[in-house]
Amino acid sequence: MIEVRDGLNSPRLQGGREEVEVNHSPFPDKYHMRNTRVLRVSKAQISEVPMEVLEAAQQELVNIVSLDGNTLREMPKDLHLLAEQLTQLNLTKNQISFVPTNISQYSKLTDLNLCGNLLCDLPMELGGLRLLRNLDISHNRFRQLPRCIYELESLESLSAHDNQIRAIDASDSGLGGMRELHTLDLGNNDIQMVPPTMGKMRNLRSLELCGNPFRQPRHQILSMGTEAVLSYLRTRIPI
């Protein structure tokens, strides 16, 4: 017997006859989603995700969606069907220029990857993602870190390299108030000055600042690692 694929349905057997139906859809069938809890479509040039695909993903309790390397101009309009179950969302290398305010509905998100898009801001509602631990907004068009990021109380890792960020807010209402943050990448931006108060961020275990035009700390200090940089910055805090 030969397998027959039927759209989003699983392979089925055509009673004893050798019949083959080729499924050219880039989307996984519902049985694959049931077994993996993942909806992944990579480098397939898709510009949207059909509602029936997301309905199937909802039914099969998919909690990871990865749509990297496509031509999406916005988050799939029916992605909200997965809002209450999604934990990881990867939209890397698309053409997305905005994030909708309903992002706050994705209350279980722990990982959000928006790298390689056309973003220059994020909605304040994103700050309501209380479980978000990892956020990647690198390779976009940000001129400053969106204020909503400072509201992410569980954020552990922030990657914002290769943007046009000009300044660092290390105050208690900015990065300095993010007690869980241990990895911060601001490399390859347009940062003119590193505030000495950043040295108070003792929870940081990995800090990347290379590729910016500031003069202090010098490259020699940067090359010595995060603790050396933080220690140097603390010596620059006015008494």
VEXDREN-448254 format. One line per 8 residues: number of its first residue (from 1); for each residue x negated, y negated, z of C-alpha. Coordinates in pm, 1 decimal. Last residue first. Example, Ala and Ser with C-alpha at 12.3 -4.5 7.8 and 13.67 -1.06 7.14 Angstrom:
2) -1367.0 106.0 714.0  -1230.0 450.0 780.0
***
This chain:
239) -3120.0 -6038.5 4416.6  -3075.5 -6041.3 4040.1  -3055.8 -5691.8 3884.0  -3365.4 -5636.9 3669.7  -3514.9 -5364.2 3889.4  -3189.6 -5170.7 3852.2  -3231.7 -5177.0 3472.7  -3570.9 -5005.7 3498.1
231) -3427.2 -4727.9 3715.5  -3141.9 -4676.8 3471.0  -3384.3 -4650.9 3179.3  -3615.8 -4412.3 3363.2  -3321.8 -4194.4 3465.4  -3197.0 -4178.1 3106.7  -3515.7 -4073.0 2934.4  -3875.5 -4179.1 2888.5
223) -3818.2 -4272.6 2523.5  -3600.3 -4563.9 2629.1  -3888.2 -4699.6 2836.4  -4128.8 -4698.9 2543.4  -3855.5 -4837.1 2318.0  -3839.0 -5151.9 2526.1  -3559.1 -5211.8 2772.4  -3526.4 -5492.9 2676.2
215) -3556.6 -5628.0 2322.7  -3199.5 -5568.6 2203.9  -3152.2 -5491.9 1830.6  -2990.9 -5145.5 1867.9  -3111.3 -4815.2 1719.9  -3175.7 -4637.6 2048.8  -2921.6 -4672.5 2330.7  -2849.1 -4313.0 2432.3
207) -2763.2 -4240.9 2796.2  -2745.6 -3884.8 2930.4  -2708.5 -3800.7 3298.7  -2497.5 -4100.9 3393.1  -2354.7 -4071.6 3746.5  -2601.0 -4334.8 3866.5  -2418.2 -4611.6 3680.0  -2579.7 -4882.6 3891.7
199) -2845.6 -4937.6 3625.1  -2570.6 -5069.9 3400.0  -2579.6 -5373.4 3624.8  -2892.9 -5480.5 3433.7  -2677.0 -5562.3 3127.5  -2823.6 -5429.0 2801.5  -2848.1 -5712.5 2549.2  -2798.5 -5763.6 2176.4
191) -2599.8 -5448.1 2098.3  -2549.3 -5415.8 1721.9  -2490.8 -5038.4 1706.6  -2713.2 -4744.2 1624.7  -2698.2 -4570.0 1962.9  -2412.3 -4619.7 2206.6  -2402.4 -4261.4 2334.8  -2275.2 -4211.6 2690.1
183) -2275.7 -3882.6 2881.9  -2201.2 -3864.9 3256.8  -1870.4 -4051.9 3286.0  -1673.5 -3930.6 3588.8  -1692.6 -4256.2 3785.4  -1582.7 -4486.0 3503.3  -1582.0 -4817.2 3688.3  -1917.5 -4932.4 3554.6
175) -1797.2 -4877.7 3198.6  -1553.7 -5166.2 3230.1  -1346.3 -5300.1 3520.0  -1634.5 -5228.9 3757.3  -1862.2 -5421.0 3522.7  -2087.8 -5253.6 3266.2  -1926.5 -5421.6 2965.6  -2171.9 -5359.0 2682.9
167) -2195.5 -5592.5 2385.0  -2218.2 -5600.6 2006.9  -2056.3 -5276.8 1889.6  -2090.0 -5240.1 1512.8  -2044.1 -4861.5 1494.5  -2297.5 -4583.2 1455.7  -2277.1 -4442.8 1809.4  -1956.9 -4437.7 2012.2
159) -1978.4 -4099.8 2185.8  -1812.5 -4091.9 2526.3  -1845.4 -3791.8 2757.5  -1698.2 -3737.6 3104.1  -1362.2 -3912.7 3080.1  -1134.3 -3822.6 3372.1  -1020.3 -4176.9 3461.0  -961.4 -4289.4 3104.4
151) -862.2 -4649.0 3180.8  -1196.0 -4791.7 3061.4  -1127.5 -4643.1 2718.5  -811.8 -4853.2 2684.5  -1024.9 -5167.0 2663.0  -1151.5 -5069.0 2317.0  -1532.7 -5063.7 2300.6  -1643.3 -5354.6 2087.4
143) -1712.1 -5420.5 1721.1  -1560.7 -5084.7 1624.3  -1582.8 -4986.8 1259.2  -1616.2 -4605.3 1272.1  -1911.0 -4365.8 1274.9  -1868.8 -4262.2 1639.9  -1530.3 -4254.1 1812.8  -1586.0 -3928.2 2003.3
135) -1393.2 -3877.9 2328.0  -1446.1 -3594.4 2576.8  -1276.1 -3554.1 2914.7  -914.6 -3653.6 2849.3  -695.1 -3530.1 3136.0  -535.6 -3863.7 3227.4  -451.0 -3964.3 2871.4  -285.4 -4293.8 2967.1
127) -570.3 -4501.2 2826.1  -453.3 -4401.6 2479.0  -153.1 -4625.6 2536.2  -380.0 -4930.4 2509.2  -397.6 -4861.7 2136.4  -739.6 -4807.7 1974.1  -936.8 -5052.9 1761.6  -1164.2 -5077.1 1456.6
119) -1095.3 -4735.6 1306.7  -1194.3 -4637.9 953.9  -1286.5 -4271.5 1015.6  -1605.7 -4076.1 1078.7  -1556.4 -3956.7 1435.1  -1204.5 -3940.1 1578.4  -1263.4 -3640.8 1805.9  -1030.4 -3603.7 2104.8
111) -1095.3 -3342.0 2373.2  -899.0 -3292.0 2697.3  -549.7 -3352.9 2563.7  -275.8 -3231.0 2798.6  -71.6 -3553.7 2802.0  -38.3 -3589.6 2428.0  254.5 -3829.1 2474.0  12.6 -4121.8 2516.1
103) -83.3 -4083.2 2149.9  264.8 -4227.0 2085.2  97.6 -4564.4 2030.1  -26.3 -4451.9 1690.8  -400.4 -4437.4 1610.1  -511.4 -4659.5 1325.2  -736.5 -4663.2 1017.6  -761.5 -4290.1 943.6
95) -963.6 -4207.6 633.8  -1087.9 -3860.2 734.6  -1423.0 -3743.1 862.3  -1334.3 -3602.9 1205.7  -970.4 -3553.7 1304.1  -1029.9 -3298.6 1581.2  -760.6 -3259.9 1846.5  -805.0 -3039.5 2153.6
87) -557.9 -2974.2 2437.3  -227.8 -2976.9 2246.0  72.2 -2829.6 2429.6  308.2 -3117.5 2508.7  229.4 -3322.1 2199.0  261.8 -3030.5 1956.7  576.7 -3159.9 1785.2  405.6 -3500.3 1797.2
79) 201.3 -3382.7 1499.4  501.6 -3465.4 1283.3  356.7 -3785.7 1137.9  15.5 -3633.5 1074.1  -235.7 -3883.9 1215.8  -305.3 -4147.0 954.7  -490.8 -4186.7 627.6  -570.6 -3814.8 604.6
71) -816.2 -3734.3 326.0  -985.4 -3421.6 465.6  -1314.6 -3344.1 636.5  -1180.8 -3239.0 975.0  -827.0 -3120.7 1042.2  -879.1 -2931.9 1368.6  -577.7 -2865.5 1591.0  -613.0 -2671.3 1916.9
63) -318.0 -2587.1 2144.1  -108.1 -2369.8 1912.2  187.1 -2224.0 2102.1  307.9 -2005.0 1812.8  640.3 -2190.0 1794.5  465.1 -2527.3 1787.7  227.1 -2413.6 1516.0  523.2 -2290.4 1312.0
55) 688.6 -2629.7 1348.5  357.8 -2791.9 1253.4  338.7 -2590.8 933.0  706.2 -2653.4 858.7  651.4 -3027.3 898.0  394.3 -3031.3 619.8  47.0 -3165.2 707.3  -68.0 -3466.9 509.2
47) -353.7 -3591.0 293.3  -520.3 -3251.5 243.0  -859.3 -3254.1 71.3  -940.1 -2901.5 196.7  -1254.3 -2983.9 392.0  -1132.8 -2806.2 707.0  -783.6 -2685.9 793.2  -764.5 -2542.0 1144.6
39) -449.1 -2473.5 1343.7  -559.5 -2274.5 1648.5  -371.1 -2063.2 1905.1  -591.0 -1779.1 1774.3  -353.9 -1482.1 1749.9  -33.3 -1681.8 1705.8  -200.6 -1918.2 1460.7  -313.2 -1623.3 1248.0
31) 39.1 -1486.9 1263.4  181.8 -1823.2 1165.2  -12.9 -1837.6 842.5  -314.8 -2063.4 816.1  -285.8 -2374.6 598.2  -487.3 -2416.0 279.4  -195.6 -2266.7 83.8  -303.0 -2056.4 -213.7
23) -120.1 -1743.7 -100.1  -157.8 -1473.8 -363.3  127.1 -1227.4 -403.6  9.8 -873.9 -467.1  230.7 -578.2 -548.8  110.1 -218.6 -545.0  428.3 -37.9 -462.2  473.4 186.5 -157.4
15) 727.9 -31.0 14.4  589.8 -383.0 -27.7  377.8 -434.2 282.3  377.7 -767.6 458.6  92.5 -1006.4 538.9  210.7 -1268.7 788.0  458.4 -1543.5 715.4  351.6 -1900.9 654.5
7) 371.5 -1847.0 280.5  445.8 -1481.7 206.2  134.5 -1275.2 178.6  158.7 -928.3 27.8  -75.9 -655.7 143.6  -116.3 -352.3 -80.3  0.0 0.0 0.0
***
